[in-house]
Amino acid sequence: MTNEETVVRRVLEQWALKDPQALVQFFADDGIYDNVPDEKPMAGHDAIRQWLSAVFKICRVEAEVLNIAANGEWVLSERLDTHIFSSGQWTLPVMNASRIVDGKVQIWRDYYCRKTVEQLGIPE
């Protein structure tokens, strides 16, 4: 397992802990978190932390890695993200491309289908 792959796996493990401050520490100061179906990526610790805080108020996420591959600074992962809300849980297929530089996330891009989110009834 490469160091870059280890960073990606550790970020995914943090989602279940619902600690935005701990999670944002895996990102470079100018790191980018991009939910590709959304219009605007989040850039920098403050923006990422603010978004994570909002998400963690309504749910936690358990990520199951199905496949993962690393090529230098880039890691691709296919996963199932189970969003756990007080009213139930929904599992969303996600593909991710991440660039890890010097042990920190420079770019985190999650690709998923907005239509699937709507069909599952996942609150936004």
MDAnalysis code that builds the backbone (N, CA, C; Angstrom):
import MDAnalysis as mda
import numpy as np

u = mda.Universe.empty(372, n_residues=124, atom_resindex=np.repeat(np.arange(124), 3), trajectory=True)
u.add_TopologyAttr("name", ["N", "CA", "C"] * 124)
u.add_TopologyAttr("resid", np.arange(1, 125))
u.add_TopologyAttr("resname", ["MET", "THR", "ASN", "GLU", "GLU", "THR", "VAL", "VAL", "ARG", "ARG", "VAL", "LEU", "GLU", "GLN", "TRP", "ALA", "LEU", "LYS", "ASP", "PRO", "GLN", "ALA", "LEU", "VAL", "GLN", "PHE", "PHE", "ALA", "ASP", "ASP", "GLY", "ILE", "TYR", "ASP", "ASN", "VAL", "PRO", "ASP", "GLU", "LYS", "PRO", "MET", "ALA", "GLY", "HIS", "ASP", "ALA", "ILE", "ARG", "GLN", "TRP", "LEU", "SER", "ALA", "VAL", "PHE", "LYS", "ILE", "CYS", "ARG", "VAL", "GLU", "ALA", "GLU", "VAL", "LEU", "ASN", "ILE", "ALA", "ALA", "ASN", "GLY", "GLU", "TRP", "VAL", "LEU", "SER", "GLU", "ARG", "LEU", "ASP", "THR", "HIS", "ILE", "PHE", "SER", "SER", "GLY", "GLN", "TRP", "THR", "LEU", "PRO", "VAL", "MET", "ASN", "ALA", "SER", "ARG", "ILE", "VAL", "ASP", "GLY", "LYS", "VAL", "GLN", "ILE", "TRP", "ARG", "ASP", "TYR", "TYR", "CYS", "ARG", "LYS", "THR", "VAL", "GLU", "GLN", "LEU", "GLY", "ILE", "PRO", "GLU"])
u.atoms.positions = np.array([
    [0.856, -1.177, 0.000],
    [0.000, 0.000, 0.000],
    [0.905, 1.243, 0.000],
    [0.603, 2.192, -0.882],
    [1.397, 3.414, -0.953],
    [0.981, 4.382, 0.163],
    [1.864, 5.346, 0.444],
    [1.528, 6.373, 1.436],
    [0.290, 7.159, 1.011],
    [0.172, 7.413, -0.295],
    [-0.979, 8.155, -0.805],
    [-2.273, 7.377, -0.574],
    [-2.239, 6.091, -0.816],
    [-3.419, 5.252, -0.575],
    [-3.777, 5.242, 0.908],
    [-2.776, 5.190, 1.755],
    [-3.013, 5.208, 3.199],
    [-3.719, 6.488, 3.621],
    [-3.313, 7.628, 3.061],
    [-3.968, 8.901, 3.390],
    [-5.442, 8.851, 2.992],
    [-5.736, 8.368, 1.793],
    [-7.126, 8.282, 1.334],
    [-7.936, 7.387, 2.269],
    [-7.402, 6.249, 2.626],
    [-8.127, 5.340, 3.528],
    [-8.363, 5.981, 4.898],
    [-7.401, 6.730, 5.399],
    [-7.555, 7.386, 6.704],
    [-8.616, 8.483, 6.652],
    [-8.659, 9.234, 5.546],
    [-9.707, 10.240, 5.377],
    [-11.074, 9.563, 5.414],
    [-11.219, 8.473, 4.689],
    [-12.501, 7.768, 4.641],
    [-12.899, 7.232, 6.016],
    [-11.944, 6.757, 6.789],
    [-12.236, 6.277, 8.145],
    [-12.742, 7.408, 9.033],
    [-12.227, 8.612, 8.837],
    [-12.606, 9.759, 9.662],
    [-14.067, 10.152, 9.499],
    [-14.652, 9.869, 8.334],
    [-16.042, 10.254, 8.102],
    [-16.984, 9.693, 9.165],
    [-16.752, 8.484, 9.594],
    [-17.640, 7.847, 10.574],
    [-17.502, 8.478, 11.963],
    [-16.420, 9.219, 12.207],
    [-16.177, 9.797, 13.525],
    [-16.824, 11.171, 13.715],
    [-17.282, 11.791, 12.614],
    [-18.004, 13.059, 12.673],
    [-17.208, 14.170, 13.353],
    [-15.918, 14.276, 13.069],
    [-15.060, 15.303, 13.664],
    [-14.474, 16.152, 12.538],
    [-15.131, 17.267, 12.194],
    [-14.658, 18.064, 11.061],
    [-13.249, 18.606, 11.255],
    [-12.894, 18.952, 12.479],
    [-11.558, 19.499, 12.735],
    [-10.484, 18.446, 12.465],
    [-10.705, 17.222, 12.921],
    [-9.734, 16.150, 12.676],
    [-9.648, 15.829, 11.187],
    [-10.780, 15.812, 10.517],
    [-10.809, 15.465, 9.100],
    [-10.123, 16.516, 8.245],
    [-10.337, 17.771, 8.548],
    [-9.752, 18.839, 7.731],
    [-8.220, 18.857, 7.852],
    [-7.683, 18.296, 8.911],
    [-6.228, 18.266, 9.086],
    [-5.533, 17.370, 8.059],
    [-6.282, 16.511, 7.397],
    [-5.703, 15.678, 6.344],
    [-5.508, 16.462, 5.043],
    [-6.089, 17.668, 4.959],
    [-6.011, 18.481, 3.757],
    [-4.882, 19.499, 3.853],
    [-4.259, 19.787, 2.706],
    [-3.302, 20.885, 2.618],
    [-4.047, 22.179, 2.941],
    [-3.331, 23.196, 3.368],
    [-3.968, 24.468, 3.713],
    [-4.830, 25.005, 2.575],
    [-4.364, 24.812, 1.348],
    [-5.112, 25.282, 0.175],
    [-5.807, 24.118, -0.544],
    [-6.033, 23.031, 0.184],
    [-6.654, 21.842, -0.397],
    [-8.063, 22.121, -0.903],
    [-8.491, 21.284, -1.840],
    [-9.798, 21.441, -2.468],
    [-10.617, 20.175, -2.249],
    [-11.870, 20.361, -1.820],
    [-12.831, 19.273, -1.711],
    [-13.912, 19.560, -2.745],
    [-14.032, 18.673, -3.717],
    [-14.941, 18.902, -4.829],
    [-15.952, 17.767, -4.936],
    [-17.202, 18.050, -4.575],
    [-18.300, 17.143, -4.882],
    [-18.704, 17.502, -6.299],
    [-18.249, 16.744, -7.256],
    [-18.335, 17.118, -8.663],
    [-19.749, 17.498, -9.115],
    [-20.816, 16.816, -8.663],
    [-22.145, 17.245, -9.108],
    [-22.524, 18.650, -8.625],
    [-21.869, 19.135, -7.567],
    [-22.155, 20.477, -7.067],
    [-21.449, 21.515, -7.933],
    [-21.902, 22.742, -7.862],
    [-21.375, 23.775, -8.735],
    [-20.006, 24.294, -8.329],
    [-19.743, 24.390, -7.041],
    [-18.521, 25.050, -6.608],
    [-17.755, 24.191, -5.602],
    [-16.484, 23.894, -5.892],
    [-15.672, 23.148, -4.918],
    [-15.374, 24.007, -3.686],
    [-15.085, 23.347, -2.580],
    [-14.677, 24.043, -1.371],
    [-13.151, 24.112, -1.363],
    [-12.613, 25.287, -1.093],
    [-11.160, 25.478, -1.100],
    [-10.700, 26.013, 0.251],
    [-9.704, 25.352, 0.820],
    [-9.134, 25.789, 2.088],
    [-9.823, 25.173, 3.290],
    [-9.097, 25.182, 4.406],
    [-9.579, 24.544, 5.630],
    [-10.912, 25.104, 6.111],
    [-11.069, 26.417, 6.097],
    [-12.306, 27.006, 6.636],
    [-13.530, 26.548, 5.860],
    [-13.463, 26.604, 4.532],
    [-14.615, 26.211, 3.710],
    [-14.923, 24.728, 3.869],
    [-13.881, 23.907, 3.895],
    [-14.077, 22.457, 4.039],
    [-14.660, 22.135, 5.414],
    [-14.114, 22.757, 6.462],
    [-14.593, 22.519, 7.826],
    [-16.060, 22.943, 7.966],
    [-16.413, 24.089, 7.399],
    [-17.793, 24.579, 7.478],
    [-18.749, 23.589, 6.818],
    [-18.388, 23.091, 5.643],
    [-19.245, 22.130, 4.946],
    [-19.355, 20.820, 5.731],
    [-18.215, 20.315, 6.214],
    [-18.230, 19.071, 6.986],
    [-19.079, 19.218, 8.246],
    [-18.986, 20.351, 8.909],
    [-19.784, 20.580, 10.120],
    [-21.272, 20.492, 9.815],
    [-21.680, 21.075, 8.697],
    [-23.096, 21.025, 8.307],
    [-23.530, 19.588, 8.021],
    [-22.695, 18.840, 7.323],
    [-23.018, 17.440, 7.012],
    [-23.116, 16.622, 8.295],
    [-22.141, 16.786, 9.189],
    [-22.104, 15.967, 10.401],
    [-23.231, 16.291, 11.380],
    [-23.882, 17.433, 11.223],
    [-25.038, 17.746, 12.066],
    [-26.225, 16.864, 11.705],
    [-26.262, 16.398, 10.448],
    [-27.432, 15.611, 10.028],
    [-27.139, 14.127, 9.813],
    [-25.866, 13.760, 9.640],
    [-25.582, 12.337, 9.423],
    [-24.110, 12.031, 9.664],
    [-23.836, 10.757, 9.668],
    [-22.445, 10.291, 9.608],
    [-22.354, 9.379, 8.406],
    [-21.130, 9.145, 7.951],
    [-20.939, 8.372, 6.730],
    [-19.946, 7.244, 6.984],
    [-20.349, 6.037, 6.612],
    [-19.448, 4.892, 6.661],
    [-19.101, 4.531, 5.221],
    [-17.814, 4.598, 4.901],
    [-17.357, 4.358, 3.532],
    [-16.766, 2.959, 3.419],
    [-17.260, 2.213, 2.456],
    [-16.726, 0.882, 2.153],
    [-15.969, 0.967, 0.832],
    [-14.660, 0.735, 0.887],
    [-13.836, 0.784, -0.318],
    [-14.003, -0.534, -1.070],
    [-14.442, -0.430, -2.319],
    [-14.599, -1.609, -3.170],
    [-13.328, -1.878, -3.972],
    [-12.759, -0.814, -4.525],
    [-11.527, -0.908, -5.313],
    [-10.721, 0.354, -5.095],
    [-9.391, 0.209, -5.111],
    [-8.524, 1.370, -4.929],
    [-7.244, 1.142, -5.729],
    [-6.738, 2.209, -6.345],
    [-5.513, 2.121, -7.134],
    [-4.756, 3.433, -6.997],
    [-3.443, 3.336, -6.894],
    [-2.603, 4.521, -6.775],
    [-1.611, 4.570, -7.926],
    [-1.365, 5.798, -8.398],
    [-0.376, 6.046, -9.437],
    [0.313, 7.358, -9.081],
    [1.448, 7.259, -8.407],
    [2.144, 8.464, -7.964],
    [1.303, 9.209, -6.947],
    [1.075, 10.505, -7.212],
    [0.308, 11.345, -6.296],
    [-1.195, 11.092, -6.355],
    [-1.656, 10.361, -7.357],
    [-3.090, 10.173, -7.576],
    [-3.589, 8.828, -7.061],
    [-4.745, 8.867, -6.412],
    [-5.404, 7.657, -5.914],
    [-6.842, 7.673, -6.421],
    [-7.256, 6.552, -7.006],
    [-8.638, 6.382, -7.443],
    [-9.288, 5.347, -6.535],
    [-10.479, 5.665, -6.060],
    [-11.183, 4.696, -5.208],
    [-12.649, 4.631, -5.595],
    [-13.136, 3.409, -5.650],
    [-14.560, 3.146, -5.860],
    [-15.103, 2.702, -4.516],
    [-16.228, 3.275, -4.103],
    [-16.723, 2.940, -2.773],
    [-18.239, 3.042, -2.696],
    [-18.751, 2.521, -1.601],
    [-20.148, 2.670, -1.233],
    [-20.176, 3.481, 0.059],
    [-20.814, 4.644, 0.012],
    [-20.933, 5.502, 1.185],
    [-22.320, 5.328, 1.789],
    [-22.375, 4.817, 2.994],
    [-23.644, 4.677, 3.696],
    [-23.832, 5.891, 4.587],
    [-24.838, 6.697, 4.255],
    [-25.185, 7.891, 5.019],
    [-26.205, 7.475, 6.073],
    [-25.864, 7.713, 7.323],
    [-26.706, 7.267, 8.426],
    [-27.342, 8.491, 9.092],
    [-28.666, 8.585, 8.950],
    [-29.468, 9.670, 9.507],
    [-30.322, 9.112, 10.641],
    [-30.918, 9.979, 11.426],
    [-31.816, 9.501, 12.483],
    [-33.035, 8.800, 11.887],
    [-33.399, 9.145, 10.649],
    [-34.590, 8.564, 10.020],
    [-34.305, 7.329, 9.173],
    [-33.042, 6.957, 9.049],
    [-32.698, 5.789, 8.246],
    [-31.320, 5.924, 7.635],
    [-31.017, 5.020, 6.726],
    [-29.710, 5.084, 6.077],
    [-29.841, 4.802, 4.595],
    [-28.944, 5.394, 3.814],
    [-28.943, 5.267, 2.370],
    [-27.517, 5.041, 1.909],
    [-27.353, 4.132, 0.952],
    [-26.024, 3.825, 0.429],
    [-25.895, 4.378, -0.981],
    [-24.840, 5.142, -1.192],
    [-24.597, 5.840, -2.444],
    [-23.283, 5.375, -3.063],
    [-23.291, 4.906, -4.313],
    [-22.041, 4.570, -4.999],
    [-21.270, 5.859, -5.318],
    [-19.964, 5.836, -5.050],
    [-19.118, 7.011, -5.267],
    [-17.803, 6.575, -5.902],
    [-17.329, 7.387, -6.826],
    [-15.987, 7.232, -7.396],
    [-15.203, 8.461, -6.988],
    [-13.961, 8.273, -6.592],
    [-13.144, 9.381, -6.107],
    [-11.801, 9.404, -6.814],
    [-11.340, 10.613, -7.096],
    [-9.977, 10.844, -7.570],
    [-9.351, 11.850, -6.616],
    [-8.239, 11.467, -5.996],
    [-7.579, 12.342, -5.035],
    [-6.111, 12.500, -5.382],
    [-5.624, 13.719, -5.189],
    [-4.193, 13.996, -5.358],
    [-3.615, 14.268, -3.977],
    [-2.629, 13.460, -3.609],
    [-1.988, 13.557, -2.303],
    [-0.570, 14.075, -2.517],
    [-0.241, 15.198, -1.887],
    [1.083, 15.805, -2.023],
    [1.687, 15.961, -0.631],
    [2.861, 15.389, -0.427],
    [3.548, 15.473, 0.866],
    [2.656, 15.033, 2.019],
    [1.882, 13.978, 1.785],
    [1.067, 13.399, 2.841],
    [-0.238, 14.123, 3.131],
    [-0.570, 15.128, 2.339],
    [-1.801, 15.899, 2.540],
    [-2.657, 15.857, 1.277],
    [-3.970, 15.946, 1.471],
    [-4.895, 15.978, 0.344],
    [-4.826, 17.359, -0.306],
    [-4.419, 17.379, -1.561],
    [-4.428, 18.621, -2.332],
    [-5.758, 18.767, -3.067],
    [-6.238, 17.645, -3.619],
    [-7.527, 17.625, -4.319],
    [-8.271, 16.355, -3.926],
    [-9.529, 16.504, -3.572],
    [-10.420, 15.380, -3.269],
    [-11.664, 15.564, -4.125],
    [-11.851, 14.701, -5.115],
    [-13.003, 14.817, -6.014],
    [-13.894, 13.591, -5.895],
    [-15.110, 13.796, -5.425],
    [-16.102, 12.725, -5.354],
    [-17.070, 12.862, -6.522],
    [-17.207, 11.772, -7.267],
    [-18.140, 11.701, -8.394],
    [-19.277, 10.768, -8.009],
    [-20.492, 11.258, -8.114],
    [-21.673, 10.436, -7.851],
    [-22.819, 11.006, -8.662],
    [-23.869, 10.247, -8.749],
    [-25.011, 10.625, -9.578],
    [-26.050, 11.378, -8.740],
    [-26.315, 12.609, -9.120],
    [-27.302, 13.425, -8.413],
    [-28.691, 12.778, -8.491],
    [-29.002, 12.140, -9.611],
    [-30.294, 11.472, -9.768],
    [-30.433, 10.328, -8.757],
    [-29.346, 9.588, -8.514],
    [-29.375, 8.508, -7.523],
    [-29.630, 9.082, -6.139],
    [-29.019, 10.211, -5.814],
    [-29.252, 10.870, -4.523],
    [-30.738, 11.184, -4.373],
    [-31.337, 11.726, -5.419],
    [-32.762, 12.062, -5.381],
    [-33.623, 10.802, -5.248],
    [-33.291, 9.757, -6.005],
    [-34.072, 8.514, -5.971],
    [-33.992, 7.845, -4.593],
    [-32.841, 7.931, -3.955],
    [-32.683, 7.341, -2.630],
    [-33.400, 8.165, -1.567],
    [-33.639, 9.433, -1.859],
    [-34.290, 10.309, -0.891],
    [-33.321, 10.847, 0.143],
    [-32.053, 10.936, -0.205],
    [-31.049, 11.444, 0.729],
    [-31.280, 12.951, 0.910],
    [-31.464, 13.392, 2.148],
    [-31.638, 14.835, 2.395],
    [-30.376, 15.602, 1.986],
    [-30.568, 16.791, 1.465],
    [-29.405, 17.596, 1.078],
    [-29.223, 18.737, 2.015],
])
